[in-house]
Amino acid sequence: MLAGDGMLVRVRPPLGRLTAMQAIALSDAARRHGNGQIDLTNRAALQIRGVTEQSHPALLERLIALGLTDPDPVHEARRNFLLTPDWEPSDDTARIAQDLLARIDDFPELPPKIGIAIDTGPAPSLTHVPADFRFERSESGALLLRAEGRPLGTSTSPGTAAQDLIVLARWFIETGGASSGRMARHKAPLPLPLLPEVAPAPSRSLQQLLAQAPGPFHGIPFGQLSTDSLAALAGQQGVIALRLSPWRGLILEGGTASPAHAPTDPLLRVDACPGAPACPQASVPTRDLAARLAPLVDGSLHISGCAKGCARASPADIVLTGRQGRFDLARKARAGSPPDRTDLTPRQILALFGSP
């Protein structure tokens, strides 16, 4: 995808995990073939920024050699899995992911934004992360497969999970799901073998998940870090691997160092796109204002360079949308929603929230 600073190249490491060596090598490749900046997305993928048409082939070759990208673009497009990041090598999350990878040729061609959440820890942790098909636990601990937008799922098992998802994905396409684009917008009745009957367990908190994680959580404000920062995290003493999370942070598997940004840091509550000049659609810079405003706002804050709202699809308590070089302000809304206040400068916004 083309951005204001060049092409974005998305990387989805298998099982959402890079070994320390892979992370250091990826940092070097992103420095050589991009502009030295990497995004961590809200679907736990990485985006290498500033890639050019000339540098893209060499970058792709390096990512394939590292085992971070499938050489078959069809397989790569289908490998849109998101795992709860506290998985263990022998648990159901890992087993289901490996089975899905082994049967990747059996999936139909799905719309590009369709995602699969493999969320089979003790209770769901990815409920508020965008996905279309979800593997989760019921309150009794049973495994279920749930279509996004439906409150109930159908019982499944580790041995049949891959086949059940393939059936559901084929039904989605055969009943016109491609035109709907996302599962939550697709209203066709579910197929008889997968009629929903089981409710997922209540979600566990991020704190509960991180208590079971295999290392400390290092928050990444705005989900953007430099290649040097990524390499430094991977090179910390004891770090075996980096696990990606959808919460703007990395879990340093085997690490022990205290994070610079803990999960409670106000900066991690803010959604802010790169803004101008990095994005050609944006008319305003976003992240300097976001960093100053974060400690002043209770609840969620979304600052968008334009009305597209790429950084956050769901409503936020406070949303600021760039328009012709200034901001519109709305409450409990999405970017581009009808505003409560218009034509605001950053100074006026800061004053509204009590900054001297």
Long-range contacts (C-beta under 8 A, 24 or more apart in sequence): 3-49, 3-274, 3-278, 3-279, 3-280, 4-274, 4-276, 4-277, 4-278, 4-279, 4-280, 4-282, 5-35, 5-37, 5-49, 5-50, 5-274, 5-278, 6-34, 6-35, 6-49, 6-50, 6-51, 6-52, 7-50, 7-51, 7-52, 7-53, 7-56, 8-39, 8-47, 8-48, 8-49, 8-51, 9-34, 9-47, 9-48, 9-51, 9-56, 9-59, 9-60, 9-63, 10-41, 10-45, 10-46, 10-47, 11-45, 11-46, 11-47, 11-48, 11-63, 11-68, 11-69, 12-45, 12-46, 12-69, 12-76, 12-79, 12-80, 12-81, 13-46, 13-68, 13-244, 14-67, 14-68, 14-79, 14-97, 14-101, 15-81, 15-83, 15-87, 15-94, 15-97, 16-44, 16-81, 16-82, 16-83, 16-85, 16-243, 16-244, 16-245, 17-241, 17-242, 17-243, 17-244, 17-253, 18-68, 18-234, 18-241, 18-242, 18-244, 19-240, 19-241, 20-234, 20-235, 20-239, 20-240, 20-241, 20-242, 21-234, 22-66, 22-67, 22-68, 23-230, 23-231, 23-233, 23-234, 23-241, 23-242, 24-231, 24-234, 24-235, 25-62, 25-66, 26-63, 26-66, 26-68, 26-230, 27-227, 27-228, 27-230, 27-231, 27-234, 28-227, 28-231, 29-59, 29-62, 29-63, 29-66, 30-59, 30-227, 30-230, 31-227, 31-228, 32-58, 32-59, 33-58, 33-59, 33-62, 34-59, 34-227, 36-226, 36-227, 36-228, 37-224, 37-225, 37-226, 37-227, 38-224, 38-225, 38-226, 38-227, 38-230, 39-223, 39-224, 40-220, 40-223, 40-224, 40-225, 40-244, 40-245, 40-248, 40-249, 40-250, 41-223, 41-246, 42-129, 42-130, 42-223, 42-246, 42-248, 42-312, 43-80, 43-82, 43-115, 43-129, 43-130, 43-246, 44-82, 44-83, 44-85, 44-244, 44-245, 44-246, 45-244, 46-244, 49-278, 74-109, 75-104, 75-105, 77-109, 77-110, 77-112, 78-104, 78-107, 78-109, 78-110, 79-104, 80-110, 80-114, 80-115, 80-116, 81-115, 81-116, 81-117, 81-118, 82-115, 82-116, 82-117, 82-118, 82-119, 82-126, 82-129, 82-131, 82-246, 83-118, 83-119, 84-117, 84-118, 84-119, 84-120, 84-121, 84-125, 84-126, 84-209, 85-209, 85-213, 85-243, 85-244, 85-245, 85-251, 86-121, 86-125, 86-209, 86-210, 86-212, 86-213, 86-214, 86-251, 87-118, 87-121, 88-214, 91-120, 92-120, 92-135, 92-143, 92-158, 92-161, 93-118, 93-119, 93-120, 93-121, 93-135, 95-158, 96-120, 96-135, 96-158, 96-161, 96-162, 99-158, 99-161, 99-162, 100-161, 100-162, 100-165, 102-162, 103-162, 103-163, 103-166, 106-166, 107-166, 107-169, 108-169, 108-170, 108-172, 108-173, 109-173, 110-169, 110-172, 110-173, 110-177, 110-178, 111-177, 111-178, 111-181, 111-182, 113-181, 113-182, 114-182, 114-183, 116-165, 121-204, 121-209, 121-212, 122-201, 122-204, 123-201, 123-202, 123-203, 123-204, 123-208, 124-200, 124-201, 124-202, 124-203, 124-204, 125-203, 125-204, 125-206, 125-208, 125-209, 126-246, 127-200, 127-203, 128-203, 128-314, 129-246, 130-313, 132-182, 132-183, 132-184, 133-165, 133-168, 133-169, 133-183, 134-200, 135-161, 135-165, 136-200, 136-201, 137-200, 137-201, 138-198, 138-199, 138-200, 138-201, 139-199, 139-201, 139-202, 142-198, 144-198, 144-200, 145-194, 146-196, 146-200, 147-183, 147-190, 147-194, 147-196, 148-182, 148-183, 148-184, 149-183, 149-184, 149-185, 149-186, 150-190, 150-196, 151-196, 151-199, 152-196, 152-197, 152-198, 152-199, 153-196, 153-197, 153-198, 153-199, 153-200, 154-193, 154-194, 154-195, 154-196, 154-197, 154-198, 155-197, 155-198, 164-194, 167-191, 167-193, 167-194, 168-194, 206-247, 206-263, 207-263, 210-251, 210-263, 213-243, 213-251, 214-243, 214-251, 214-253, 214-254, 215-239, 215-243, 215-251, 215-252, 215-253, 215-254, 215-255, 215-256, 216-251, 216-252, 216-255, 216-256, 216-257, 216-258, 216-259, 217-245, 217-249, 217-250, 217-251, 217-252, 217-259, 217-262, 217-263, 218-249, 218-250, 218-251, 218-252, 218-259, 218-260, 218-261, 219-247, 219-248, 219-249, 219-259, 219-260, 219-261, 219-262, 219-263, 219-265, 219-267, 219-268, 220-248, 220-249, 220-250, 220-261, 221-248, 221-261, 221-265, 221-267, 221-268, 221-270, 221-291, 222-248, 222-267, 222-270, 222-272, 222-287, 222-290, 223-248, 224-274, 266-294, 266-295, 266-297, 267-291, 267-294, 269-294, 269-297, 269-299, 269-300, 269-301, 270-294, 270-301, 270-302, 270-303, 271-300, 271-301, 271-302, 271-303, 271-311, 271-312, 271-316, 272-302, 272-303, 272-304, 272-311, 273-303, 273-304, 273-305, 273-310, 273-311, 274-305, 275-303, 275-305, 275-322, 276-305, 276-322, 279-305, 279-306, 281-305, 281-306, 281-308, 282-306, 282-322, 283-322, 283-323, 283-324, 283-325, 284-322, 284-325, 284-326, 284-327, 286-322, 288-346, 289-320, 289-346, 289-349, 289-350, 292-346, 292-350, 292-355, 293-349, 293-350, 293-353, 293-355, 296-350, 296-353, 296-354, 296-355, 297-353, 302-334, 302-335, 303-327, 304-335, 304-336, 306-335, 306-336, 307-335, 307-336, 308-335, 308-336, 309-334, 309-335, 309-336, 320-344, 320-349
